[in-house]
Amino acid sequence: MHKEPQKISIQEFHKINQYLQKESEFCIGNYLLNGYRIQISKYMQSGSDRVMFIFNKRRSKGLCVVCEKPVKRINKITGKLYRLCDTHRASVDNYKG
């Protein structure tokens, strides 16, 4: 579940800095700038809070919460995208469809 740091430029780093000044959660993540790894997270945030933030962020973008691949199937009951891709639905949810 560990993702490689996102490579960013100086201009993108300045945008992230502006988000930090506004105390926005959009800047949370791991970044790679000129060979330096920068990790931005909330201070004293519990592990479950971090996991829920990542879960909600991926789910709102329509990505699988495990592997971040785009989810294509829609739940017929709720009308929303599933939280897992077909591969992880088969392994995690034991779906036999």
The first five atom37 places (N, CA, C, CB, O) and aatype in JSON, in Angstrom:
{
  "aatype": [12, 8, 11, 6, 14, 5, 11, 9, 15, 9, 5, 6, 13, 8, 11, 9, 2, 5, 18, 10, 5, 11, 6, 15, 6, 13, 4, 9, 7, 2, 18, 10, 10, 2, 7, 18, 1, 9, 5, 9, 15, 11, 18, 12, 5, 15, 7, 15, 3, 1, 19, 12, 13, 9, 13, 2, 11, 1, 1, 15, 11, 7, 10, 4, 19, 19, 4, 6, 11, 14, 19, 11, 1, 9, 2, 11, 9, 16, 7, 11, 10, 18, 1, 10, 4, 3, 16, 8, 1, 0, 15, 19, 3, 2, 18, 11, 7],
  "atom_mask": [
    [1, 1, 1, 1, 1],
    [1, 1, 1, 1, 1],
    [1, 1, 1, 1, 1],
    [1, 1, 1, 1, 1],
    [1, 1, 1, 1, 1],
    [1, 1, 1, 1, 1],
    [1, 1, 1, 1, 1],
    [1, 1, 1, 1, 1],
    [1, 1, 1, 1, 1],
    [1, 1, 1, 1, 1],
    [1, 1, 1, 1, 1],
    [1, 1, 1, 1, 1],
    [1, 1, 1, 1, 1],
    [1, 1, 1, 1, 1],
    [1, 1, 1, 1, 1],
    [1, 1, 1, 1, 1],
    [1, 1, 1, 1, 1],
    [1, 1, 1, 1, 1],
    [1, 1, 1, 1, 1],
    [1, 1, 1, 1, 1],
    [1, 1, 1, 1, 1],
    [1, 1, 1, 1, 1],
    [1, 1, 1, 1, 1],
    [1, 1, 1, 1, 1],
    [1, 1, 1, 1, 1],
    [1, 1, 1, 1, 1],
    [1, 1, 1, 1, 1],
    [1, 1, 1, 1, 1],
    [1, 1, 1, 0, 1],
    [1, 1, 1, 1, 1],
    [1, 1, 1, 1, 1],
    [1, 1, 1, 1, 1],
    [1, 1, 1, 1, 1],
    [1, 1, 1, 1, 1],
    [1, 1, 1, 0, 1],
    [1, 1, 1, 1, 1],
    [1, 1, 1, 1, 1],
    [1, 1, 1, 1, 1],
    [1, 1, 1, 1, 1],
    [1, 1, 1, 1, 1],
    [1, 1, 1, 1, 1],
    [1, 1, 1, 1, 1],
    [1, 1, 1, 1, 1],
    [1, 1, 1, 1, 1],
    [1, 1, 1, 1, 1],
    [1, 1, 1, 1, 1],
    [1, 1, 1, 0, 1],
    [1, 1, 1, 1, 1],
    [1, 1, 1, 1, 1],
    [1, 1, 1, 1, 1],
    [1, 1, 1, 1, 1],
    [1, 1, 1, 1, 1],
    [1, 1, 1, 1, 1],
    [1, 1, 1, 1, 1],
    [1, 1, 1, 1, 1],
    [1, 1, 1, 1, 1],
    [1, 1, 1, 1, 1],
    [1, 1, 1, 1, 1],
    [1, 1, 1, 1, 1],
    [1, 1, 1, 1, 1],
    [1, 1, 1, 1, 1],
    [1, 1, 1, 0, 1],
    [1, 1, 1, 1, 1],
    [1, 1, 1, 1, 1],
    [1, 1, 1, 1, 1],
    [1, 1, 1, 1, 1],
    [1, 1, 1, 1, 1],
    [1, 1, 1, 1, 1],
    [1, 1, 1, 1, 1],
    [1, 1, 1, 1, 1],
    [1, 1, 1, 1, 1],
    [1, 1, 1, 1, 1],
    [1, 1, 1, 1, 1],
    [1, 1, 1, 1, 1],
    [1, 1, 1, 1, 1],
    [1, 1, 1, 1, 1],
    [1, 1, 1, 1, 1],
    [1, 1, 1, 1, 1],
    [1, 1, 1, 0, 1],
    [1, 1, 1, 1, 1],
    [1, 1, 1, 1, 1],
    [1, 1, 1, 1, 1],
    [1, 1, 1, 1, 1],
    [1, 1, 1, 1, 1],
    [1, 1, 1, 1, 1],
    [1, 1, 1, 1, 1],
    [1, 1, 1, 1, 1],
    [1, 1, 1, 1, 1],
    [1, 1, 1, 1, 1],
    [1, 1, 1, 1, 1],
    [1, 1, 1, 1, 1],
    [1, 1, 1, 1, 1],
    [1, 1, 1, 1, 1],
    [1, 1, 1, 1, 1],
    [1, 1, 1, 1, 1],
    [1, 1, 1, 1, 1],
    [1, 1, 1, 0, 1]
  ],
  "atom_positions": [
    [[0.82, -1.19, 0.0], [0.0, 0.0, 0.0], [0.87, 1.25, 0.0], [-0.94, 0.0, 1.2], [0.35, 2.36, -0.1]],
    [[2.18, 1.08, 0.12], [3.07, 2.23, 0.1], [3.25, 2.71, -1.32], [4.43, 1.88, 0.72], [3.54, 1.91, -2.22]],
    [[3.08, 3.96, -1.53], [3.18, 4.56, -2.85], [4.48, 5.34, -2.93], [1.96, 5.47, -3.14], [4.92, 5.96, -1.96]],
    [[5.09, 5.29, -4.11], [6.32, 6.04, -4.31], [6.03, 7.54, -4.22], [6.96, 5.7, -5.69], [4.93, 7.97, -4.56]],
    [[6.99, 8.34, -3.75], [6.78, 9.79, -3.68], [6.53, 10.38, -5.06], [7.98, 10.47, -3.03], [7.1, 9.93, -6.05]],
    [[5.68, 11.37, -5.11], [5.34, 12.05, -6.35], [6.43, 13.07, -6.67], [3.94, 12.73, -6.26], [6.74, 13.92, -5.84]],
    [[7.01, 12.99, -7.88], [8.04, 13.95, -8.27], [7.38, 15.29, -8.59], [8.85, 13.42, -9.49], [6.41, 15.35, -9.34]],
    [[7.92, 16.35, -8.0], [7.36, 17.68, -8.21], [8.47, 18.66, -8.59], [6.61, 18.17, -6.94], [9.65, 18.41, -8.35]],
    [[8.06, 19.77, -9.18], [8.99, 20.85, -9.53], [8.92, 21.93, -8.46], [8.65, 21.44, -10.94], [8.11, 21.86, -7.53]],
    [[9.78, 22.92, -8.6], [9.79, 24.04, -7.65], [8.45, 24.78, -7.68], [10.96, 25.02, -7.97], [7.95, 25.18, -6.64]],
    [[7.88, 24.97, -8.88], [6.59, 25.67, -8.99], [5.49, 24.9, -8.27], [6.22, 25.87, -10.47], [4.66, 25.5, -7.59]],
    [[5.48, 23.58, -8.42], [4.47, 22.78, -7.73], [4.69, 22.81, -6.22], [4.5, 21.32, -8.24], [3.74, 22.77, -5.44]],
    [[5.95, 22.89, -5.8], [6.25, 22.99, -4.38], [5.7, 24.29, -3.8], [7.77, 22.9, -4.14], [5.22, 24.3, -2.67]],
    [[5.77, 25.37, -4.56], [5.21, 26.64, -4.1], [3.69, 26.57, -3.97], [5.61, 27.78, -5.07], [3.11, 27.17, -3.07]],
    [[3.04, 25.83, -4.87], [1.59, 25.64, -4.77], [1.24, 24.86, -3.5], [1.04, 24.91, -6.02], [0.28, 25.18, -2.8]],
    [[2.03, 23.83, -3.22], [1.82, 23.04, -2.01], [2.0, 23.91, -0.78], [2.77, 21.83, -1.97], [1.25, 23.8, 0.19]],
    [[3.0, 24.78, -0.82], [3.26, 25.7, 0.29], [2.05, 26.63, 0.52], [4.53, 26.54, 0.02], [1.72, 26.93, 1.66]],
    [[1.41, 27.07, -0.56], [0.22, 27.92, -0.42], [-0.92, 27.14, 0.25], [-0.23, 28.45, -1.8], [-1.64, 27.69, 1.09]],
    [[-1.08, 25.86, -0.12], [-2.09, 25.03, 0.53], [-1.77, 24.87, 2.02], [-2.17, 23.64, -0.14], [-2.68, 24.89, 2.85]],
    [[-0.48, 24.73, 2.36], [-0.09, 24.61, 3.76], [-0.46, 25.86, 4.55], [1.41, 24.34, 3.87], [-0.91, 25.77, 5.69]],
    [[-0.27, 27.01, 3.95], [-0.59, 28.26, 4.62], [-2.09, 28.39, 4.88], [-0.09, 29.45, 3.8], [-2.5, 29.02, 5.85]],
    [[-2.9, 27.79, 4.0], [-4.36, 27.82, 4.18], [-4.84, 26.68, 5.08], [-5.06, 27.74, 2.81], [-6.03, 26.56, 5.36]],
    [[-3.89, 25.84, 5.53], [-4.19, 24.67, 6.35], [-5.15, 23.73, 5.64], [-4.78, 25.11, 7.7], [-6.08, 23.18, 6.24]],
    [[-4.92, 23.54, 4.36], [-5.74, 22.67, 3.55], [-5.19, 21.24, 3.58], [-5.82, 23.18, 2.1], [-3.98, 21.05, 3.69]],
    [[-6.07, 20.25, 3.5], [-5.64, 18.86, 3.51], [-5.25, 18.36, 2.12], [-6.74, 17.99, 4.06], [-4.86, 17.2, 1.98]],
    [[-5.34, 19.22, 1.1], [-4.97, 18.81, -0.24], [-3.46, 18.6, -0.39], [-5.44, 19.84, -1.24], [-3.03, 17.93, -1.33]],
    [[-2.67, 19.15, 0.49], [-1.22, 19.06, 0.37], [-0.64, 17.82, 1.04], [-0.58, 20.28, 0.96], [0.56, 17.57, 0.92]],
    [[-1.43, 17.04, 1.74], [-0.93, 15.87, 2.45], [-0.45, 14.83, 1.43], [-2.03, 15.26, 3.37], [-1.15, 14.5, 0.47]],
    [[0.77, 14.33, 1.65], [1.31, 13.3, 0.77], [2.82, 13.24, 0.84], [0.0, 0.0, 0.0], [3.44, 13.94, 1.65]],
    [[3.41, 12.4, 0.0], [4.86, 12.25, -0.11], [5.32, 12.82, -1.44], [5.28, 10.77, 0.04], [4.74, 12.52, -2.48]],
    [[6.34, 13.64, -1.39], [6.84, 14.32, -2.59], [8.34, 14.12, -2.71], [6.49, 15.82, -2.54], [9.03, 13.91, -1.72]],
    [[8.84, 14.19, -3.95], [10.26, 14.08, -4.23], [10.67, 15.34, -4.98], [10.58, 12.78, -5.06], [10.21, 15.59, -6.1]],
    [[11.55, 16.12, -4.36], [11.99, 17.39, -4.94], [13.51, 17.41, -4.96], [11.43, 18.61, -4.13], [14.16, 17.45, -3.91]],
    [[14.09, 17.38, -6.15], [15.55, 17.41, -6.33], [16.26, 16.37, -5.48], [16.09, 18.79, -6.0], [17.29, 16.67, -4.88]],
    [[15.72, 15.16, -5.42], [16.35, 14.09, -4.66], [16.0, 14.05, -3.19], [0.0, 0.0, 0.0], [16.44, 13.15, -2.48]],
    [[15.21, 15.01, -2.71], [14.79, 15.04, -1.31], [13.35, 14.58, -1.2], [14.96, 16.46, -0.72], [12.48, 15.0, -1.96]],
    [[13.11, 13.71, -0.23], [11.75, 13.24, 0.02], [11.12, 14.14, 1.06], [11.73, 11.76, 0.48], [11.67, 14.35, 2.14]],
    [[9.94, 14.67, 0.73], [9.21, 15.55, 1.63], [7.9, 14.86, 1.97], [8.96, 16.96, 0.99], [7.11, 14.53, 1.09]],
    [[7.67, 14.66, 3.25], [6.43, 14.04, 3.71], [5.62, 15.09, 4.46], [6.7, 12.79, 4.6], [6.11, 15.69, 5.41]],
    [[4.38, 15.29, 4.02], [3.5, 16.25, 4.67], [2.32, 15.49, 5.24], [3.03, 17.37, 3.68], [1.58, 14.82, 4.52]],
    [[2.15, 15.59, 6.55], [1.04, 14.94, 7.23], [0.63, 15.8, 8.42], [1.41, 13.5, 7.68], [1.33, 16.75, 8.78]],
    [[-0.48, 15.46, 9.01], [-0.94, 16.21, 10.18], [-0.2, 15.74, 11.41], [-2.46, 16.05, 10.37], [0.04, 14.55, 11.59]],
    [[0.17, 16.68, 12.25], [0.87, 16.38, 13.49], [-0.08, 15.72, 14.47], [1.48, 17.65, 14.1], [-1.22, 16.17, 14.65]],
    [[0.38, 14.66, 15.11], [-0.39, 13.94, 16.13], [-1.69, 13.34, 15.58], [-0.7, 14.86, 17.29], [-2.68, 13.24, 16.31]],
    [[-1.69, 12.96, 14.31], [-2.86, 12.31, 13.74], [-2.71, 10.8, 13.93], [-3.03, 12.68, 12.22], [-1.63, 10.25, 13.68]],
    [[-3.75, 10.15, 14.36], [-3.66, 8.71, 14.61], [-3.6, 7.95, 13.29], [-4.87, 8.23, 15.46], [-3.91, 8.49, 12.23]],
    [[-3.19, 6.7, 13.39], [-3.09, 5.86, 12.2], [-4.43, 5.65, 11.53], [0.0, 0.0, 0.0], [-4.52, 5.64, 10.3]],
    [[-5.47, 5.47, 12.32], [-6.8, 5.26, 11.73], [-7.3, 6.52, 11.03], [-7.79, 4.83, 12.81], [-8.01, 6.42, 10.03]],
    [[-6.95, 7.7, 11.56], [-7.33, 8.95, 10.89], [-6.65, 9.07, 9.53], [-6.96, 10.17, 11.76], [-7.27, 9.49, 8.55]],
    [[-5.36, 8.7, 9.48], [-4.63, 8.74, 8.21], [-5.23, 7.79, 7.19], [-3.15, 8.42, 8.43], [-5.38, 8.14, 6.02]],
    [[-5.57, 6.58, 7.63], [-6.14, 5.58, 6.74], [-7.5, 6.06, 6.21], [-6.29, 4.22, 7.46], [-7.78, 5.91, 5.02]],
    [[-8.33, 6.62, 7.08], [-9.64, 7.11, 6.63], [-9.5, 8.27, 5.65], [-10.48, 7.55, 7.84], [-10.28, 8.39, 4.71]],
    [[-8.5, 9.13, 5.88], [-8.28, 10.24, 4.96], [-7.9, 9.71, 3.57], [-7.17, 11.18, 5.49], [-8.43, 10.18, 2.56]],
    [[-6.98, 8.74, 3.53], [-6.56, 8.16, 2.25], [-7.74, 7.43, 1.6], [-5.38, 7.18, 2.45], [-7.95, 7.56, 0.39]],
    [[-8.5, 6.68, 2.39], [-9.66, 5.96, 1.88], [-10.64, 6.92, 1.22], [-10.35, 5.19, 3.01], [-11.07, 6.71, 0.09]],
    [[-11.01, 7.99, 1.94], [-11.99, 8.95, 1.41], [-11.45, 9.7, 0.2], [-12.38, 9.94, 2.49], [-12.21, 9.99, -0.73]],
    [[-10.17, 10.03, 0.21], [-9.57, 10.75, -0.91], [-9.6, 9.9, -2.18], [-8.13, 11.15, -0.57], [-9.96, 10.39, -3.25]],
    [[-9.22, 8.62, -2.06], [-9.22, 7.73, -3.22], [-10.65, 7.44, -3.68], [-8.5, 6.41, -2.89], [-10.92, 7.41, -4.88]],
    [[-11.55, 7.23, -2.75], [-12.93, 6.91, -3.09], [-13.6, 8.07, -3.83], [-13.73, 6.56, -1.83], [-14.35, 7.85, -4.78]],
    [[-13.32, 9.31, -3.4], [-13.94, 10.47, -4.05], [-13.41, 10.67, -5.47], [-13.68, 11.73, -3.22], [-14.09, 11.25, -6.31]],
    [[-12.2, 10.18, -5.74], [-11.62, 10.29, -7.08], [-12.03, 9.12, -7.98], [-10.1, 10.38, -7.0], [-11.68, 9.1, -9.16]],
    [[-12.75, 8.15, -7.43], [-13.17, 6.99, -8.22], [-12.07, 5.97, -8.39], [0.0, 0.0, 0.0], [-12.03, 5.26, -9.39]],
    [[-11.16, 5.89, -7.41], [-10.04, 4.95, -7.47], [-10.24, 3.82, -6.48], [-8.71, 5.68, -7.2], [-10.93, 3.98, -5.46]],
    [[-9.64, 2.67, -6.78], [-9.66, 1.54, -5.86], [-8.92, 1.96, -4.59], [-9.01, 0.27, -6.5], [-7.84, 2.54, -4.68]],
    [[-9.47, 1.68, -3.43], [-8.86, 2.12, -2.18], [-7.61, 1.31, -1.84], [-9.86, 2.01, -1.04], [-6.86, 1.71, -0.95]],
    [[-7.37, 0.2, -2.53], [-6.19, -0.62, -2.27], [-5.05, -0.28, -3.23], [-6.54, -2.11, -2.37], [-3.93, -0.02, -2.79]],
    [[-5.34, -0.27, -4.54], [-4.25, -0.14, -5.53], [-4.3, 1.16, -6.33], [-4.31, -1.31, -6.48], [-3.39, 1.4, -7.12]],
    [[-5.3, 1.98, -6.16], [-5.46, 3.26, -6.84], [-5.72, 3.14, -8.34], [-4.24, 4.09, -6.61], [-5.49, 4.1, -9.08]],
    [[-6.19, 1.99, -8.79], [-6.59, 1.87, -10.2], [-8.01, 2.42, -10.33], [-6.52, 0.37, -10.69], [-8.79, 2.35, -9.38]],
    [[-8.37, 2.97, -11.49], [-9.72, 3.49, -11.66], [-10.77, 2.37, -11.54], [-9.85, 4.18, -13.01], [-10.6, 1.28, -12.09]],
    [[-11.84, 2.65, -10.82], [-12.95, 1.71, -10.66], [-13.97, 2.02, -11.74], [-13.6, 1.81, -9.22], [-14.34, 3.18, -11.93]],
    [[-14.41, 0.98, -12.46], [-15.3, 1.19, -13.59], [-16.73, 0.76, -13.33], [-14.78, 0.46, -14.78], [-17.65, 1.24, -13.99]],
    [[-16.93, -0.15, -12.38], [-18.26, -0.69, -12.15], [-19.02, 0.12, -11.11], [-18.18, -2.14, -11.71], [-18.44, 0.63, -10.15]],
    [[-20.32, 0.23, -11.34], [-21.19, 1.01, -10.46], [-22.09, 0.06, -9.67], [-22.05, 2.02, -11.27], [-22.62, -0.9, -10.21]],
    [[-22.25, 0.35, -8.39], [-23.14, -0.42, -7.53], [-24.57, -0.13, -7.96], [-22.92, -0.07, -6.03], [-25.0, 1.02, -8.01]],
    [[-25.31, -1.18, -8.27], [-26.68, -1.01, -8.77], [-27.63, -0.47, -7.71], [-27.21, -2.34, -9.29], [-28.61, 0.2, -8.03]],
    [[-27.36, -0.76, -6.46], [-28.24, -0.34, -5.38], [-28.04, 1.14, -5.04], [-28.01, -1.2, -4.14], [-29.01, 1.89, -4.95]],
    [[-26.77, 1.56, -4.86], [-26.5, 2.93, -4.44], [-26.28, 3.88, -5.62], [-25.29, 2.96, -3.56], [-26.44, 5.1, -5.47]],
    [[-25.93, 3.34, -6.79], [-25.66, 4.19, -7.94], [-24.28, 4.84, -7.91], [0.0, 0.0, 0.0], [-23.98, 5.69, -8.74]],
    [[-23.45, 4.42, -6.96], [-22.09, 4.97, -6.84], [-21.07, 3.92, -7.29], [-21.8, 5.41, -5.37], [-21.39, 2.74, -7.4]],
    [[-19.85, 4.37, -7.56], [-18.78, 3.45, -7.91], [-18.45, 2.56, -6.71], [-17.53, 4.21, -8.38], [-18.54, 2.98, -5.56]],
    [[-18.06, 1.32, -7.01], [-17.59, 0.45, -5.95], [-16.3, 1.01, -5.36], [-17.36, -0.99, -6.47], [-15.64, 1.84, -5.99]],
    [[-15.93, 0.57, -4.15], [-14.71, 1.07, -3.52], [-13.49, 0.3, -3.98], [-14.83, 1.0, -2.01], [-12.36, 0.75, -3.78]],
    [[-13.69, -0.88, -4.58], [-12.59, -1.73, -5.02], [-12.7, -2.03, -6.51], [-12.58, -3.04, -4.23], [-13.79, -2.07, -7.07]],
    [[-11.54, -2.23, -7.16], [-11.52, -2.65, -8.56], [-11.95, -4.12, -8.62], [-10.09, -2.44, -9.2], [-12.09, -4.77, -7.59]],
    [[-12.15, -4.64, -9.83], [-12.62, -6.02, -9.98], [-11.63, -7.02, -9.37], [-12.84, -6.34, -11.44], [-12.05, -8.02, -8.79]],
    [[-10.35, -6.77, -9.51], [-9.33, -7.67, -8.96], [-9.45, -7.76, -7.44], [-7.92, -7.19, -9.34], [-9.45, -8.86, -6.89]],
    [[-9.56, -6.64, -6.78], [-9.64, -6.65, -5.32], [-11.04, -7.01, -4.81], [-9.24, -5.29, -4.77], [-11.18, -7.5, -3.69]],
    [[-12.05, -6.79, -5.62], [-13.38, -7.27, -5.21], [-13.37, -8.77, -5.14], [-14.48, -6.78, -6.2], [-13.99, -9.35, -4.25]],
    [[-12.67, -9.43, -6.07], [-12.62, -10.89, -6.08], [-11.82, -11.41, -4.89], [-12.0, -11.39, -7.39], [-12.19, -12.43, -4.3]],
    [[-10.74, -10.73, -4.52], [-9.89, -11.24, -3.45], [-10.3, -10.75, -2.06], [-8.46, -10.84, -3.7], [-10.28, -11.52, -1.11]],
    [[-10.69, -9.48, -1.94], [-11.01, -8.92, -0.62], [-12.44, -9.24, -0.2], [-10.81, -7.42, -0.62], [-12.67, -9.69, 0.92]],
    [[-13.39, -9.01, -1.09], [-14.8, -9.21, -0.75], [-15.29, -10.62, -1.03], [-15.64, -8.24, -1.51], [-16.44, -10.94, -0.74]],
    [[-14.43, -11.49, -1.6], [-14.82, -12.85, -1.98], [-16.05, -12.84, -2.87], [-15.08, -13.69, -0.72], [-16.95, -13.67, -2.73]],
    [[-16.07, -11.9, -3.78], [-17.21, -11.74, -4.7], [-17.15, -12.84, -5.75], [-17.19, -10.32, -5.38], [-16.09, -13.09, -6.32]],
    [[-18.27, -13.5, -6.01], [-18.31, -14.59, -6.99], [-19.29, -14.24, -8.09], [-18.69, -15.92, -6.32], [-20.26, -14.96, -8.31]],
    [[-19.04, -13.14, -8.79], [-19.95, -12.72, -9.84], [-19.34, -12.89, -11.12], [0.0, 0.0, 0.0], [-19.95, -12.59, -12.14]]
  ]
}
